[in-house]
Amino acid sequence: MYHVLNRANARLPIFEEHEDFAVFERVLEEAVERYQMRLLSYAVIPARRDWHLVVWPRNDGELSRFVGWLTLIHTQRWHAHRHSVGQGHPYQGRFKSFLAEQRRDSFSGHQLEHTLIFIDD
């Protein structure tokens, strides 16, 4: 289980409008389906211009492919929505991930559901 995050480049406001959140959520949903990633929770924090995920990959190497695709597709759609293709990177760089502790019995046999946590600083 991993805590994954990515931040906006140069304090760029990547989540300004309701549609910005909706686009990110659609891309996240597509990434989860495409890579069969277990998404436990996520948070979008507009004031800090970042997002956080808690994911549980099924196999080695899945995390990088999943988050790489998520950020690539989100970047493309973000630029397309703003008509700003070729005008810079919305993200600082590669995502960061940290191994999260889990109890052996925490998730046994239960259907996992993801939740959106919206934090307005």
C-alpha positions as CSV (number, residue, x, y, z in Angstrom):
1,M,0.0,0.0,0.0
2,Y,1.4,3.4,-1.0
3,H,0.8,7.1,-0.4
4,V,1.3,8.8,-3.7
5,L,1.3,12.5,-4.4
6,N,2.1,15.1,-7.0
7,R,2.3,18.8,-6.9
8,A,1.7,21.7,-9.3
9,N,4.7,23.2,-11.0
10,A,5.6,26.8,-10.0
11,R,2.5,27.0,-7.8
12,L,0.3,26.7,-10.9
13,P,-3.4,26.5,-9.9
14,I,-4.3,23.2,-11.5
15,F,-7.7,23.0,-9.7
16,E,-9.5,26.2,-10.1
17,E,-13.0,25.3,-11.4
18,H,-15.4,22.5,-10.7
19,E,-14.6,21.1,-14.1
20,D,-10.9,20.8,-13.1
21,F,-11.9,18.4,-10.4
22,A,-14.2,16.5,-12.6
23,V,-11.5,16.0,-15.3
24,F,-9.1,14.7,-12.7
25,E,-11.6,12.3,-11.3
26,R,-12.5,11.0,-14.8
27,V,-8.8,10.4,-15.6
28,L,-8.3,8.8,-12.2
29,E,-11.3,6.5,-12.8
30,E,-9.9,5.5,-16.2
31,A,-6.5,4.8,-14.8
32,V,-7.9,2.6,-12.0
33,E,-9.9,0.6,-14.6
34,R,-7.1,0.4,-17.1
35,Y,-4.5,-0.8,-14.5
36,Q,-6.9,-2.6,-12.1
37,M,-5.4,-0.5,-9.3
38,R,-6.9,-0.7,-5.9
39,L,-7.6,2.9,-5.0
40,L,-8.3,3.2,-1.3
41,S,-8.7,6.9,-1.0
42,Y,-7.7,10.2,-2.6
43,A,-7.5,13.9,-1.8
44,V,-7.4,17.0,-3.9
45,I,-6.0,20.0,-2.1
46,P,-6.5,23.1,-4.3
47,A,-4.9,25.6,-1.9
48,R,-1.7,23.5,-1.9
49,R,-2.1,22.7,-5.6
50,D,-1.6,18.9,-5.1
51,W,-3.3,15.6,-4.9
52,H,-2.7,12.5,-2.8
53,L,-3.7,8.9,-3.4
54,V,-3.6,5.8,-1.3
55,V,-3.3,2.8,-3.6
56,W,-2.6,-0.9,-3.3
57,P,-0.8,-2.3,-6.4
58,R,-1.4,-6.0,-7.2
59,N,2.1,-6.5,-8.8
60,D,5.6,-5.0,-8.9
61,G,5.9,-2.2,-11.4
62,E,2.2,-1.3,-11.5
63,L,2.5,1.8,-9.4
64,S,4.9,3.6,-11.8
65,R,2.8,2.6,-14.9
66,F,-0.5,3.7,-13.2
67,V,0.7,7.1,-11.9
68,G,2.7,7.8,-15.1
69,W,-0.4,7.2,-17.2
70,L,-2.5,9.2,-14.8
71,T,-0.3,12.3,-14.8
72,L,0.3,12.1,-18.6
73,I,-3.3,11.9,-19.5
74,H,-4.4,14.5,-16.9
75,T,-1.7,16.9,-18.3
76,Q,-2.9,16.4,-21.8
77,R,-6.5,17.0,-20.9
78,W,-5.7,19.9,-18.6
79,H,-3.8,21.7,-21.5
80,A,-6.6,20.9,-24.0
81,H,-9.2,22.4,-21.7
82,R,-7.2,25.6,-21.3
83,H,-6.0,25.7,-24.9
84,S,-2.5,25.8,-23.6
85,V,-0.8,22.9,-25.3
86,G,3.0,23.4,-25.4
87,Q,3.0,26.0,-22.6
88,G,4.8,24.1,-19.9
89,H,4.3,21.3,-17.4
90,P,1.5,21.5,-14.8
91,Y,3.4,19.1,-12.5
92,Q,6.7,19.7,-10.7
93,G,8.1,16.5,-12.0
94,R,7.8,12.8,-11.2
95,F,5.3,11.8,-8.5
96,K,6.4,10.9,-5.0
97,S,5.4,7.7,-3.3
98,F,5.8,6.3,0.2
99,L,5.2,2.8,1.4
100,A,2.3,3.0,3.9
101,E,2.0,0.6,6.8
102,Q,-0.9,-1.8,6.8
103,R,-2.2,-4.3,9.3
104,R,-2.3,-7.9,8.0
105,D,-6.0,-8.2,8.7
106,S,-7.1,-4.6,7.7
107,F,-8.4,-5.4,4.2
108,S,-9.0,-9.2,4.2
109,G,-12.0,-10.1,2.1
110,H,-13.7,-6.7,2.2
111,Q,-14.8,-4.8,-0.8
112,L,-12.7,-1.6,-0.9
113,E,-14.3,1.7,-1.8
114,H,-12.5,4.9,-2.5
115,T,-13.4,8.3,-1.1
116,L,-12.8,11.8,-2.1
117,I,-11.4,14.1,0.5
118,F,-11.6,17.8,-0.5
119,I,-9.5,20.0,1.7
120,D,-10.0,23.8,1.3
121,D,-7.2,25.6,3.2
